């Protein structure tokens, strides 16, 4: 009898293992902002349930996400650096790029505002003042979409940031916000992650509303011609889902502290 129970238990375990192995998996490389903000936790479960699949998320900076797409280590990328996205597609690494949503970047700083930039409307001018005052600035330093935009803004300010005041963290957005707060420094953040981390940092928005701070997100399928193992059918379903009314409603309704983090593209 005992042996029979063991055989039955083993049979059940094998059946469960077989069921788990049968679930199709979609590999998604995306930015830390979509995960740190909590959006993916709201957005992915309905897709997984409807398609009997799992979405394996790799949350990294945009540059690393694009590299994962180039090497075929993922099926889909969702990032926010339009120039790099266009290059990815034009080079034949990605197909069927679609606009998904947008928010904006904001310049964060300490309450005492040592560089005296609070309330300004031009980020480049604020960055020039931060550099001139040698106030602490914490950069993502990770080739992310945020880091790419930061570099563009420093270039517009005609400043090559360097020195003890300029720290390259090589970390995700949430960690950088916390680090900048601990050091009473400035940093550039997407608004969504800042809202999600607002209770974890003393930093406040010091500059916002600049046209150069617009932050669109796009989703791209990795080109199956280059990487034949890409799960084309499931990837296309995912792109269709992210641009569907169902996903748009979830994105629009996603809030932290009563504040909307992302806005959909009509």
Secondary structure, 3 states (H helix, E strand, C coil): CHHHHHHHHHHHHHHHHHHHHHCEEEEEEECHHHHHCCHHHHHHHHHHHHHCEEEEEEECCHHHHHHHHHCCCCCEEEECCHHHHHHHHHCCCEEEEEEEEEEEEEEEECCCCCCCCCCECCHHHHHHHHHHHCCCEEECCCCCHHHHHHHHHHHHCCCCCCCCCEEECCCCHHHHHHHHHHCCCEEEEEHHHHHHCHHHCCCEEEECCCHHHEEEEEEEEECCCCCCCCCHHHHHHHHHHHCCHHHHHHHHHCEECCEECCEECC
